[in-house]
Amino acid sequence: MDRFRMMNQVIQSNQESFMKGICGIMAVASTQIYQSFDFYCPCRPEYNYAYGMGLILVPPISFFLLGFILNNNVSLLMEEWKRPTNGRRKDPITMRYMVCSMTQRSLIAPSVWVTVTLMHGQSFICAFSTNLEIERFGNFSVFKGLSEEERIKILARIPCDEDTYFEHHEEIRLMTTTYIKCISQACGWMFLFMMTFSAFLIRAIRPCFSQATFLKTKYWSHYIDTERKMFDETCREHAKSFAKLCIQQYFEGISGKKGSSYNNRAYNRDDDEEQESDDEKLMGIKAQKDMNKVLWNWHTGKPTLDFRKDKMDTQSNGHLNGYKKPWSMYYSKV
């Protein structure tokens, strides 16, 4: 259990590198999925286009959404966006920076899928075989005397190698598939160039703007992430100490006289230190109702990020006027 906890702490401390690794794994996985995928074109004019374009577009959308799902900052961003403003204002620039960072990472696997699919060309052939001008490819006798509807049905059968209609006109199938595959690969190279050039522009143009603004947004995005991790860790420690106190009181209440005689014994130094540690983690909050109020206040009114002494004294006096002293202590711990 300690190994898993240590692994979880390592992942959280290196979350950015971990997410980059996840995006790289997804990119490799997308190519492996495509290579293991058996491509079967319907060879029907009413289904070819939908099947071919669906194979190009639907999996990248799924990989894009999966990239957001695996990113822990999505829930953090939504919480920051939906929370009430109160004492701490929201920074739209910081939230926009977080969205851009998540989007860039989530686009890696979809871009790899689209590039590999276009380079392979089979889905492109399936989607656009019915739009060919067959007169460009020499022998047109195979379509002589056929209506437009019959001609489209025959063109839709070009991607199917097992079809026997082009058995004696294999050169037509070869020329048409080669022509469409060349167009598909050209689109793939253009797509790869556009994505690479866009990434280059993002990296190259960033220093042209205010570096101070970039450092500020990067700092506060890290702060929001760190604050949430520390808050979750503090809540976890509080819940552990709270559960320990509840179980101790339960067994002491059931044990009766034995429990009271046990309580009257002198604790040794280790027990005293452990008790002090539990009391410190509880921070004076020892009732379910008070804890619920603390969590609600954290959501509705996070403390202002101004810890100068005069501001802290003003906040402390304001808390003392009402029943909020434990919550003020809790905020100061976080």
Order of alpha helices (4+ residues) and beta strands (2+ residues): alpha-alpha-alpha-alpha-alpha-alpha-alpha-alpha-alpha-alpha-alpha-alpha-alpha-alpha-alpha
